[in-house]
Amino acid sequence: MKVYPSNEIKNIALIGNAGSGKTTLAESMLYEGGVITRRGNVEDNNTASDYNPVEHEYGNSVFSTVLYTEYLGKKINFVDTPGADDFSGGVISALNVVDTGLMVINAQQGVEVGTEIIGRRAAALNKPLIFVVNQLDHDKANFEHTIESAKVNFGHKICIVQYPVNVGVNFNAVVDVLKMKMYQWGAEGGEPEILAIPDTEIEKANELHNELVESAAENDENLMELYFDKGTLTEDEMREGIKKGMIVCDLFPVFCVSAKKEMGVRRLMEFIGNIVPFVTEMPAIPTISGRVAKCDSNAATSLFIFKTSIEPHIGEVNYFKVISGKIKEGDDLINVNNSTKERLSQLYLVAGRNRERVPELVAGDIGATVKLKNTKNNHTLNDKDCDFTYKDIEFPEPKFRTAVKAKEESDDERLGEVLHRMHEEDPTILIEYSKELKQLILHGQGEFHLNTLKWRLLHNDKLEIEFLTPKIQYRETITKQAQANYRHKKQSGGAGQFGEVHIIIEPYEEDMPSPTFYNVNGKELKVNLRGTEVIELDWGGKLVFCNCIVGGAIDARFLPAILKGVMEKMDEGPLTGSYARDIRVVVYDGKMHAVDSNEISFRLAGRHAFSNAFKNAGPKILEPIYDIEILVPEDRMGDVMSDLQTRRAMIMGMEAEKGFQKILAKVPLKEMNRYSTSLSSLTGGRAQFSMKFASYEKVPGDVQEELLAAYEEETAEA
């Protein structure tokens, strides 16, 4: 394999909804480029892309797969990405390192919710798109509907380069309005016969050709002048205009294929080779410092790790993009994220499971290496003359959570190790051990996402696990002022224990005035503030501890012990054992003994005084509330809204968005258990949602009673 210069490299991603045929298209592209000599298929589990056992089990892509091919003297790196939103991490990491997206659309379904979601992600990263309408040979294929739905979602940017002559089981020809030729295939696909456009299609072809000419001319003033002068553009001029329009994401060409029958793939690759921007033609990549890293093979070397996989008999494989400069086998680079040195002992080009060793890779190219010691996803490796660092790839917030434990206690430690490895492969899998809940919590993008993880643990790692309903991280607080005294006294021969504490507790709010007067047992109590300590709690909120002791009633050296006692009860709230937050504690009086007072006495006195006061201060349980955003087809709005009402949701707004309705709501986490599964069932898999923590809010009275009863039962059993 020759080393391609930067101006002969193109990077693309195959993106689209599940079932659109991306993996089949990838197989045909590899075959056309000569990287493989025989095309596999998804049904036989022998494609170059989906080679993991879990993908064979479920018949869908689970991981993104890095591939490459050669065509027209160009090198095309491409990434086959999963279509299910549960595996969106692979889509996002791919879009961050490629320059163009091939949006594959199933001609039976048109633009689906997943298409629109991925389109938004591509738009957020300013990635040009080519729309590839696939499966035109299916009896339910509908090209016109597909284009209509694409225009609803992506607007005037949709520009037809090809349209099918005969959609359905007899599909075998397309009209190409850039070439102004008809491509026709035999029953086995492959190389087409290139024909003149038939008279029955010439009027439609001329109309679409003129639209394409206008769209190409709009992106360049010189081309626009030529168009006004001549009334048309040459093919080369159109190519120039299309490329410029793609670079600024203002023109989305549409192509037609049957990837399974290898119809249209060769012409698509010709377009990629001739028109899709090279890596050197795309905008420079910004660094965290505000500078930009130009795609220049003569510049200082810098590369970015965007994906990791664990391969049998090999271990960790790191996939990278060379941002600038060039790398050779044996080069030493500095990991700027942890200041360690890494040697790139081996460099590979990757076509799925197959890897080909290469001596060198240049700016813009994508490759892989092995045996790096301290390098992970989102890390930057530079040579000594470069100080670039790049922004981390941002992944979506989790949508599904479950508790997990090994069936055999002896497997607990190994389970943790394997889950950590899985997180390295898929950063959207988050693992959290909650000391508060005493559970290992898995967070993912959906139930299917975590079920595939469970399958892998059982079949690949021989680990049996079980999923449990995750507990909720409640919080406790108070709603009114309360006062309490507590005397700790213990005498059992020798030195005794004595400490007495008088406190007032009240709800804490930001910028509340310092304590001055309180009403205690019908009497006005004036306090003199001598010192304040504000503790930012690890679990959110604050504890404000005020020293209002006068006259030496309690020695200052005992105040830290009182605070420690208070913190012990903040750490285990009196109502349900949950963390307490947002409370101000005022210590205003007490007593001590010259001999028997010590730290433990005042710690216990502070602890009990706080607990007693808490129970009389209108204690309330707080629950986590999440902001959710749901994208739902209009015809399913009623079902989704009715379901939200049963989940104590507060609807914050609704708005139309490109053929769908977007619902914004606040929902308690307790009510979101298995929501991704329910939403899929309600909408036939056509809706998507995202969720993000918003705040803690007080639970309704009936819910609090239910939680108190459950906690009482749990503690009684223990």
N, C-alpha and C positions, 0 to 999 in steps of 0.2 A: 504493500500500500504506500503510495507516494505521500509526501508531506505537502499538503495544499497551502498556498499562501492565503493570507486573510481575505484578499479580494476575490477569492474563489470559493468562499465558505458561506453557506446559508444555514440558519438555525430556525426550525419550525416545530410546532407542537400540534399533534392531532388531538382535537378537543371536541366535545359534543356529548349529548345525552346518552345514557346507557342504551344499547341496542341500535345505535346509529351505524355501527360497522367500522369503527376506527381500527381495531386490531386486524380485521380482514384487509382494510386498505393498506395498513402498514406492511402486511405480508406481500401484497402486490407490489408495493414500492421497493421493497428489498429485492424481490424477484426481477423487476424491471432494471434495477441497477446492478444486477449480477452478484449481489452479496449472498443470496441463496440460489440454489439451482432447482429447487422444487418448492412450490407453495404448499404450506400447511393450511389447516383450517381449524376454526374454533371447536367444531364438533368433535374432531379427532384428537384434540388436546396436543397438537404438534406445531403450533405457531411459534415463531421466534420470540414473540413479544410476551404472551401469557404462558410463562414456563414454570410458575410456582404451583405446587400441589393444590393450594387453596383455590387458585384460579381455575384449575381443572375441576375441582369439586363443585364450585358454584357457577361455572360457565361465564364468568365476568372478570374483567380486569380489576385487580385489587391494588396493584402497585403501578406507578408509572415506570415505563421501560425506555431506556436510552438506546437509540438505534442510529445507524448511518447508512447512506447509500451514495453512489456516484452516478451522475447523469450529465451528459453534455459537457464533460470536462470540469464539472463542478462537484464539490462535496456538499452533501445535504445531511446535516445532523437533524434528527427528529426524535421527539419523545411521544410515545403512545401513552395517553393518560386514561385513567378510569373515568367512566361516565356517571356512575352512581355518586350522588352528592355525599354519601357516607365516606367516600375516599377522595374528597376534594383536596386533601393535602398534596396529592400527586399532581393535580392540575395547577395548583398555585405555585409549587416549586418549579414546574416546567415553564410556566408563563414568565417567571422572573428571570429566566436565563435565555429564552429564545427571542427571536425578533418578530416572528409572524405566527399566527394561529390558523390552522386549517379546521374550520368549524364544520364538522360532518353532521349532516341532517338526514334523518330517516324520512324518505319520501312518502311513507305511509302516514306519518304522524305530523310532519311539518315541524315548526318551532315548538319545542316542548319547554316546560318550566326549567328543566336543567340546561337547555340551550340558552335561555335568557339569563340564568344565573351565571353561567360561565362567560357569556357575553359581557355581563357587567364587570366581571373580574378582569377580563381582557381589556375592557375600556379603562378601568382604573389604572392599569399599567401601561396604557397607550400602545397597545399591540395591534398592528394591522391584522385584518382577517380576510381569509378566502373562504367562501361558502361552498361546500362540496355536497351536492344533493345526491345521496347514495340510495341503493336499493330501488332504482327506477324500474327494475324487472319484476317487482312484486305486483301481484294482481290488484292490490289496494293502493298502489302508488298514485300520488296526485301532485304533479309538479306545480300547477297553478296555485293550489292551496298552499303549498310550501312557500312559494315566492310571496304570496299575499301575507302570510303569517310572518315571514322574515321582514317585509317592509313595515308591518305594524310595529315590530320590535326594534328594528334597526334603521328605519326611515329611508331617506333618499340615497343613502350610501350604498344600498344594494344595487348592483349593476350586472346585468346578465351578459356573460361572455358566451355561454352555451345554453341551448334549450333542447329538450328531447323531441324527436319526431313522433315516436310512438311509445307512450308510457304503458307499462304493464308487462305481462308475461312475454309479449313479442318485442320488447324493447331491444333495439340493436343499432340505433342511429341517433346522432345529435347534430344540430347545426351550430357551427362555431362562428359567431358574428365578429370576432376579431380577425380570424383567418378568412372569413366569408367562404367557408367550405363545409361540406357535410362529411362527417366521419361515420362509417358504417362497418359493423363487425359481423363475423361469422358466429355460429352458435357457440364456439369455444372462446370467443373474445380474442385477446392478444393484439396483434398488429391490425389496424383498421385499413379499410379502403377509403381513400380520400377522393371525394366526388364533388362535382358542381352541385350547388343548391338547387333542388327541384323547383319547377315553376310554381308548384302549390305552396312553397314555403318562402319564395323570394320576397314577397311584400312584407311579411312578418320579419324576415331576416334583415331587410333594409331598414326597417323602423328601429329594430333593436341595435343595429350597427350604428345608426345615427345617434341614438341615445348614448352608446358607449363612446363614440367620438366626442360628443359634448362633455361627458363626464371626464374624459382624459384631458381635454383642452382646458377645463376649468382650473386645473392645478398648476398651470404655468402660463405666464403672460405671453411669452413668445409663441407658445402653441395656440393660445387663444387668437393671436394676431394671424397666424397661419390659417387657422380655421375660418376666421372671418374673410380672409383673402381668397382661399381656395374652396371653402364650403365643405372641406373634409380634411382628413389627415392620413398620411401613409401609415402602414403597419408599424414601422419603427417609431414614428412619432407618437402613435397611440401607445406603444409599449412604454415610451418615456413618460408620457402623461399618467398612465396607469400606475407606474412605479412611484411617481411623485405623490399621487393621490393616496396610495397605500401607506407610504411613509408617514403622512400626516393623519392617517386613519380617517380619510374622507372618501374612500372608495373601497367597496367590498365586492370583488369579482365573484361571480357565481359559475361553478362548473358542475357537470353532470357525469356520474359514474355508476357502474355496477361493479363494485370492488370484487365481489365474489366471482363474477364472470370475467374479470379483468377487462372491462370495457371502459374506456375513457381515462384510465390511470396513466397511460403513456403520455397522452396530451396534457394532462394535469402536471405531470413531472416536467414536461417541456416548458410549460408556463412558469413553473417554479424556477427552473434553470435559467430562463431568459429574463424574467420580469421581477420575481420576488427579490427584495433588497438584499444585497450582500451585508455581512456584518460590518463592513467598513462604511456602509452608507446609512447606517442607523445612528441616532443620537448617542453621544458619549454617555457613559454610565456615571451618575453622580456618586461622590463619596460622602461619608459622614461629615467631613471637614468643610464641605461645600465646593471643593474642586471637582473636576471631572476626569475620568480615566478614559482616554481615547483608545480606540481599537488600533493599536500601532505595534507591530511586531518588533520594531526597533526601540521601543520604550522600555522602561524598567519593568521587570516581570511581576505580575500580580494575578492571582487566581482565586476563585470563590468556590467553596464547597456547597453544593445545593442539594445533594442527595447521598444517602448511605444505604447500603444493603448488606445483609449477612448471607454469604454464600457457603454451602457445604464444602468442606475440605479447603476452603480459602480463607474464610473469616470475613472481616470487614472490608468492603469495597467502597471507596470514596469517589463520587462523581463530581467533576469540577468543570467550570468554564474558565478558560484563560482570558482574563479581562484585557491585559496588555502584556507586551513583551513576548517571550517564547520560553519554553521549558524543554529540557533534555533529560533523558534518564541519568540519574546520578546527581542531579542538581540538589543543592541544599537551600531551603527556603525558611523564612521565619514566620511562625504562626503569630500574627499580631494580637490575637485574642488572648493568648496566654504566654507569649514571649518565649516559646520553645522552638527548637530547631527540628525540622523535618527533612528527611532525605527521600526524594522521589526515585526510588530504586527501579521502579517499573512503570511504564506508561502504556495505556491500552486505548484502542478504539473499541467501541462496544456495539454489538448488534444483539441485544437481548442476552441470552446465556453465553453467547459466543464472544470472545475477546481476542483482538489481534494486537500484538505488541508493536509499538512504533517507537522510533528513536527520539522524536521531537513533535511538539505541538505548538502552534503559534496563536497569536491574539485572535480571539473570536471562536476558536475551536473548542469542542467539548470532548472530554476524555475521562479516564478513570485511572486510579492507582490503588495499591494495596499496602498493607503493613505500616500505615501511619500510626504513630503512637498516641498523640494527644490532639488529634484534629477531628472535629465533629461538623455537623451541619451548621451553616451560617458562619463558618470560620473563613478567614482570609489568610492566604499564604503569599508572602512577598519576598523578593530578594532584598539584600541589605541596602540597596539604593532607593527603595520604595517604601512609602509610609501610608499607602491607601488602606482604608477600611470601609466596608460597605454595609449599608443598612440590612438588618436581618429580614429574612422573608417573614411576612406576617401571616399567620394562619388563623382561621376562624375560631371563635369561641366554641367550646363543646356544647352539644345539644342533648346528650344522653349520658346518664351516670348510673353506675351500679357498684355495689360492694362485691368484692371477690375474695375467696379464700381457697387455699389448697385443701383437697379432701383429706390428704394425709398431712398432719402437722409437721412432719419431718421435711416436707417439701416447701415450707414457708420461705426459707432463705433462697432456695433455687428459684421459686416463683418470682421473687423480687428481682433477681438477676435477669431472668428471661424477659420480664416486663420492661425493664430498663433497656434491654437490647431492642425490643419492639418499638419503644419510643424513639430510639435512634433512627430506625427505619421509617417510622411514620410519626412525625412530630405532633400530629393531631391526636395521638393517644397520650393522655396525661395520666400519671400515676400519683396518687396522694395518700400517704398514710395519715389518717386523722387521729391524733392523740385524743382529741375531744370525743369523737364518736367511737373510738376503738375499732375502726374499720379501715381496710385497705379499699380505697375508692378508685375506680377506673372511670375516666371521662373520655368520651368519644363523640363522633359525629352522628351516631344513630345506633339503633339496636343491631342492624345488620353489620355495622362496623365492628362492634364488640363481639358479635357471634362468630365472625370470621377469625377474630383473635382467639376466641375459645377453641375453635376448630384447630387452629395452628398449634396451640399449647398441647392439645391432646394428641394430634397426629404427628407433629414434627418434633415436639419436645417430650412427649410421653408424660405430660403433666395433667392430672385430673383436677379440675377446679369446679367450683359452683358459684353461681351468681346469687347474690342476696339483695333484698330491697335495701337501698342505702338510707341511713338515718339522715335527718335534717339537722343542720348546724343552727339551732335556735340560739337566741340571746335572751338575757333577762335584764330588766331595768326597773326603775321605780317611777311613780307618777306624782308623788307628793312628799312633803317633808315628814320626817319621823325622828323621834329622839329615843335613845336607850342608854341605860347604864349597865355595866357588868363588873362584878367583883370576882376576881379569881383568888381563892385563898386555899392553901393546902399546908397542913402541919402534920408531920409524921416523924417527929424526932429529928434533932439536928436543925439545920437551916430549913426554913419553910419556903413557901411561894406566896407572894402577895402582889396584886396589881388591880387597880380599879380605874375604869375608863368611862367617861361620859362623852357621848358623841351625838351629833345631829347629821342626818343624811338627807339629801335632796337631789332631785333630777338636775343634771348638769347640761347647760346649753352654752354654746360659744358666746363670748363677750358678756356673760352675765356679771352683774356687779359683785364686788367683794362682799363677804358676809359681814353684817353689822348688827342687826337685831333679829331675834327669833321669838316666837311665842311657844313656850314650853309649859305644858300643863296649866294653861290659862295665865301664865305670868310672862312678862316681857323679859327677855334675856339679851343683854348687850354683850357682844364678843369683840375682842381686839385681835385683829389678824397680825400674827408675828412672822408667818412664813407660809409659802404655798409651794407644793410640789405637784407638777402635772405629769402624769404617767400616760404615755401613748400606748395603749394596749395592743398586744400582738394580734388580737382577734377583732380589732376595730373599736372605735370609740375611745373614751378617756376616763381615767379616774383622777379627780382633783383632791388632793389631801391638804387640808388647811390646819395649821398649828395656831390655835387660839388659847393656849395655856398661859395663865398669868399667875404670878405669885409663887412660881416653883412648885405647883401642885404635883406635877409630874416632871421629872428630870428630862432634859432634852435628849439625853442618851438613850431613853426608852422609846422615843417616837418612831425610829425605824422599826422597832419590834412591833409596835401597834400597826404600822403600815403593812408589815409582813403578814400579820394576822388578818387584816382586811383583804389583802390580795389573795390569801388562801380561799376566802369565800367568794371573791370575784371570780376566781378560777373554777369554782364549782358552785354555781348559783343555788340558792335555797329551794327554788321552785322545781326545777327539772334537772339540776346538775349541769346546766349549760352555763357558758361564760356570761358574766354580768358586765354591763358597760354604761357609760355616761352618767356617772354618779359623783357628787361632791360630798366629801366626808369632812366634817368639822369637829375636831377634838378640842373641847373647850374646858374640861375639868377632869378631875380624878384624884386618886390618892396613891401614895406609895409608902413603903416601910423601909426604914433605914437599913435593916438587915435582910429581910426576906424578899424584897423586890429584886427582880432580875428580868432578863430579856424574855425568857419563856413565859413568865407570868403575864407580862404586858402583851405578848403575842396572843396568848389565849384569851385575855380579857378583850383585846381589840377584835378578835375573831368573833367571839360570842356577842359582843355589843353590836357589831355590824349585822350579824345574822338576825338578831332580835329586831333591830330597827328596820331592816329590809322587809320583814313580813308585815310590818305596820305602815309601810310607805306606798301602799297601792301598787304592789309588784305586778309587772306585766311581762308576758313572753313576747319577744320579737321574732319575726320570721323573715328569711331572706326573700326579697322580691326581685324578680328579673324583668328587664325590658325584653319583650319579644317582638319580632317583625316577621309577619307571615305573608308570603306571596301566594295568592290563591286564585284559580280561575273564577270568573264571575258566577258561573253556574253552580259553584260549590260554596258560595259565600254564606248562605243561610245555614248549612250544616256546620261549617266551621265556627260561625258566630254562636250558634246554639251550644256547641261543645265548650266554647270558651266561658259561657255563662255558668256552666256547671263546675268550672275550675276557679271560681272567685276572681275572674279576670276583670280588670278595669280597662275599658277600651279608651285609648288616648287619641285615636284618630284613624281615618281611612282615606286612601287616595288611590286614584287610578294610575296604573303604571304599565304602559305598553301592552295592553290587552289583558292585564291581570289586575286584581285588587290587592293593595298592600294594607294589611291591618297592623296597627301599632297598639300594643297593650302592655299592661303590667300584670304579672301573674305570680302568685306565691310558688316557690320552688316545690313545695309539698305537692302541689297540684300538677306539676309538670312531669311526674314519673311516667315513662313510656309514651310521652306525648308524640315523639317522632313517629312511632308505630301507629298511634291513633289517627294522626293527621294523614298519614299515607293511606290508611284504610278509608277514611272519610272522603278522600279526593282521588282515589285510584292512583296514588303516587304522583299526582300532578302538582302538588303544592310543596313549597319549601319554607323553612323558617330558620331564624337565627335567634340566639338568646344571649343576654349579657347581664351580669349582676348589676342591680341598680341601687338597692338600699335595704336596710332593715326597717320593718314597720310592725306596729302592734297587731297581734292576732285578734280576731273577733272573740267575744266572750265564750261562745259555744265551743270554739276550737281550743281555747285555753283550758276549759273544763275537761275536754277530751284528752288533751296532752297531760294534764295533771293526773288524771285517773290512770292513764297508761304508765306514767312514771312511777306512781304509787304501786301499781301492780308489778312493775319490773323490779323495783327495789325490794318488794316483799318476797318475790321469788328468789332474789339473790341472797 
